[in-house]
Amino acid sequence: KVNKHTLIPRPETEELVKWILKEEFSSALDIGAGSGCIAITLAKNTNAKITAIDVSEDALQVAKENARINEVEINFLQQDILQTTSLPKVDVIVSNPPYVLESEKEKMQQNVLEIEPHLALFVSDNDPLLFYKKIGVLAEKSLNCGGKLYFEINEQYGAEILEMLSKIGFVDI
């Protein structure tokens, strides 16, 4: 289920989850859970302990309902990642953070602008890597040895995200 408080899952998210499911892990954290589609799919296809956080209580209600329908157990937390100082130790961190620039709104399809939550879509043109920087720094301290970080990204910032993650200390990016 989705509603005005959640993004509509897209093929890119499905592809990201397929990559994660090729790995072996016993714990995962989904940052920006939305409808819960990533966390729920990981829970349904692994025996891993899954935690999912989102800033929106309304989105979390949808995610919790979706988890119930899919008969999976997920630890859901309302949390603003930008105000977070630490994360639980996990093997995998995944996030589809807001990455569409405010200036790109005019290029968006009208149905997306009218239906999907702008909170989950848009980031300031002045700091387009805001979420990636914050999550990267937290992930570097929170990932277990050999852990992996997965992002959906704005493709125009791929090189900058790679450089930023390298400076934080990530390898095999």
LINQUILIN-V879173 format. One record per backbone hydrogen bond with DSSP energy under -1.0 kcal/mol. CO is the residue of the C=O (numbers start at 0). NH is the residue of the N-H. If there is no record, write none. Layout:
[[CO & NH] [CO & NH]]
//
This chain:
[[2 & 5] [9 & 12] [9 & 13] [10 & 14] [11 & 15] [12 & 16] [13 & 17] [14 & 18] [15 & 19] [16 & 20] [18 & 21] [19 & 22] [25 & 48] [26 & 91] [27 & 50] [28 & 93] [29 & 52] [32 & 35] [35 & 39] [36 & 40] [37 & 41] [38 & 42] [39 & 43] [40 & 44] [48 & 27] [49 & 74] [50 & 29] [51 & 76] [52 & 31] [52 & 32] [53 & 78] [55 & 59] [56 & 60] [57 & 61] [58 & 62] [59 & 63] [60 & 64] [61 & 65] [62 & 66] [63 & 67] [64 & 68] [65 & 69] [66 & 71] [67 & 70] [74 & 51] [76 & 53] [79 & 82] [89 & 143] [90 & 147] [91 & 28] [92 & 149] [93 & 30] [94 & 151] [99 & 122] [100 & 103] [101 & 104] [103 & 106] [104 & 107] [108 & 112] [109 & 113] [110 & 114] [111 & 115] [116 & 119] [117 & 121] [120 & 98] [120 & 99] [122 & 101] [123 & 126] [126 & 129] [128 & 132] [129 & 133] [130 & 134] [131 & 135] [132 & 136] [133 & 137] [134 & 138] [135 & 139] [137 & 141] [138 & 142] [141 & 89] [143 & 146] [147 & 92] [149 & 94] [153 & 156] [154 & 157] [156 & 160] [157 & 161] [158 & 162] [159 & 163] [160 & 164] [161 & 165] [162 & 166] [163 & 167] [164 & 168] [164 & 169]]
//
